[in-house]
Amino acid sequence: MLEITKKDERFNDVKFVAKAVSKDDTRKVLTYVCSNGKRLLACDGFRVHAVKMEFPKGYYKVIVNNGSKIILDDATKEFEENHPKYPDIKAIWPRKAKTILNEIYCSSSKDKDFFVTAKLLRAMDEKQTINTIFLDDICSSMDHFVVKQEKETEFSSSHPLLFQNGNKRAIVMPIRM
């Protein structure tokens, strides 16, 4: 078991990643935090939270995630016995920086959540929206961030939103209206 307290410099980064762990037991592969030793990430099927950081390689179950501590259980053996592999995050990660549609600089500590959401929705395609709970999770973990979305193409009508701040990244799938 790994216990990370608020005093630990890794606390905010691990807390950010743990917010994206799936709570849906029918998709058990998404109920783990994954580390390759250099990046910690979690995916619930609708979003990905990732942080570049040194962390022991493996798969972890979140036992406790509150304002004062996070407890992770090393479940690498369980994961490898029951799941073929963790989802291929590279398949959805936006890569074409030259096709960026929007960049929005927001300061969640200075702007009210409403204004951050309004800025984001105004910049998105009018046929899209975003799960505001996911946006709240990002705002509570990043003092400021840049939001990017690739331009629409004839082959794809919806691209994920990429939120960036230093070593933190989040991908959120927009909701088609």
C-alpha positions in Angstrom: 0.0 0.0 0.0 1.1 3.5 -0.8 -0.1 6.3 1.5 0.3 9.8 0.1 -0.5 12.6 2.5 -1.1 16.3 1.8 2.4 17.0 3.0 3.8 14.8 0.2 4.8 16.9 -2.9 3.1 14.3 -5.1 -0.3 14.6 -3.4 -2.0 17.1 -5.8 -0.8 15.2 -8.9 -1.9 11.8 -7.7 -5.2 13.2 -6.5 -5.8 14.8 -10.0 -5.1 11.4 -11.7 -7.2 9.4 -9.2 -10.3 11.6 -10.1 -10.4 9.9 -13.5 -10.6 6.3 -12.2 -13.8 4.6 -13.3 -16.4 3.8 -10.7 -18.2 1.5 -13.1 -17.4 -2.1 -12.1 -18.6 -3.4 -15.4 -15.5 -1.9 -17.0 -13.0 -3.2 -14.4 -9.9 -2.4 -16.6 -10.7 1.3 -16.1 -10.8 1.0 -12.3 -7.0 1.2 -12.0 -4.4 3.9 -11.9 -1.6 3.0 -14.3 2.1 4.0 -14.0 4.9 3.3 -16.6 7.4 4.7 -14.1 7.5 8.1 -15.8 3.7 8.9 -16.2 0.8 8.2 -13.9 -2.7 8.1 -15.6 -6.2 7.0 -15.2 -9.1 6.7 -17.7 -12.8 6.2 -17.1 -13.9 5.9 -20.7 -14.9 9.5 -21.0 -11.7 11.3 -19.9 -8.1 10.7 -19.2 -6.0 12.4 -16.5 -2.2 12.0 -16.8 0.8 13.5 -15.0 4.4 13.2 -16.0 6.1 12.2 -12.7 8.4 9.5 -11.3 6.1 6.9 -9.7 6.6 3.1 -9.1 5.6 1.2 -12.3 2.4 -0.8 -11.9 -1.3 -0.8 -11.6 -3.0 0.6 -8.5 -6.5 0.5 -6.9 -7.6 3.7 -5.2 -8.6 2.8 -1.6 -8.9 6.3 -0.2 -9.0 9.6 -2.0 -9.9 12.6 0.2 -8.6 16.0 1.1 -5.9 14.7 3.5 -4.6 11.4 2.1 -4.7 9.0 -0.8 -4.1 5.3 -0.4 -3.2 3.2 -3.4 -3.0 -0.6 -3.3 -0.5 -2.1 -5.7 -2.8 -4.4 -7.7 -0.3 -5.1 -10.6 -0.5 -8.9 -10.2 -4.3 -8.8 -10.1 -4.4 -6.6 -13.1 -2.0 -8.7 -15.2 -3.9 -11.9 -14.3 -7.4 -10.6 -15.2 -6.9 -8.0 -17.9 -5.0 -8.3 -21.3 -3.8 -4.7 -21.2 -4.6 -1.1 -20.2 -6.5 0.9 -22.9 -4.4 2.4 -25.6 -4.4 6.1 -24.6 -2.2 7.1 -27.5 -5.1 6.3 -29.9 -7.1 9.2 -28.6 -4.4 11.6 -27.6 -4.4 14.8 -29.8 -1.2 15.0 -31.8 -1.6 17.6 -34.5 -0.5 20.9 -32.9 -0.9 22.6 -36.2 -4.6 21.9 -36.4 -5.5 23.4 -33.0 -8.9 25.1 -33.0 -8.9 27.0 -29.8 -6.6 28.0 -26.9 -8.3 29.3 -23.8 -6.4 30.7 -20.8 -8.4 30.5 -17.7 -7.5 31.0 -14.0 -9.8 28.9 -11.9 -8.6 30.7 -8.8 -9.7 34.1 -10.2 -12.7 33.2 -12.3 -15.8 31.7 -11.0 -16.6 28.2 -12.3 -19.5 29.7 -14.3 -17.2 32.0 -16.3 -14.6 29.2 -16.9 -17.4 27.0 -18.3 -18.9 29.9 -20.3 -15.5 30.6 -21.9 -15.0 27.0 -22.8 -18.5 26.5 -24.2 -18.3 29.7 -26.4 -15.1 28.4 -27.9 -16.4 24.9 -28.7 -18.5 23.8 -31.7 -22.1 24.8 -31.1 -23.1 21.1 -31.4 -20.9 20.1 -28.5 -20.9 20.5 -24.7 -18.9 19.1 -21.9 -19.6 17.3 -18.6 -19.2 20.1 -16.1 -18.3 17.6 -13.3 -15.1 16.8 -15.4 -14.5 20.5 -15.8 -14.8 21.0 -12.1 -12.3 18.3 -11.4 -9.8 19.9 -13.8 -10.4 23.4 -12.3 -9.8 22.1 -8.8 -6.5 20.6 -9.8 -5.0 23.3 -12.1 -4.6 27.0 -11.2 -4.7 27.8 -14.9 -4.8 25.7 -18.1 -4.9 25.8 -21.9 -7.7 24.0 -23.7 -7.1 22.8 -27.2 -9.2 20.9 -29.7 -8.3 19.8 -33.2 -10.2 21.1 -36.1 -13.1 19.1 -37.4 -12.4 17.0 -40.5 -14.8 15.2 -42.9 -13.8 11.9 -41.2 -14.4 12.9 -37.6 -17.2 15.0 -36.2 -15.9 15.2 -32.7 -12.4 15.4 -31.3 -11.4 15.3 -27.6 -10.6 18.4 -25.6 -7.0 18.6 -24.4 -6.4 20.5 -21.1 -2.8 21.3 -20.3 -0.8 22.8 -17.5 2.8 22.0 -16.9 3.1 18.3 -16.2 -0.6 17.7 -16.1 -2.8 16.7 -19.0 -6.5 15.8 -19.3 -8.5 14.6 -22.2 -12.2 15.0 -22.1 -14.6 13.7 -24.8 -17.1 16.3 -25.7 -20.8 15.5 -25.6 -22.6 15.8 -29.0 -25.9 17.6 -28.7 
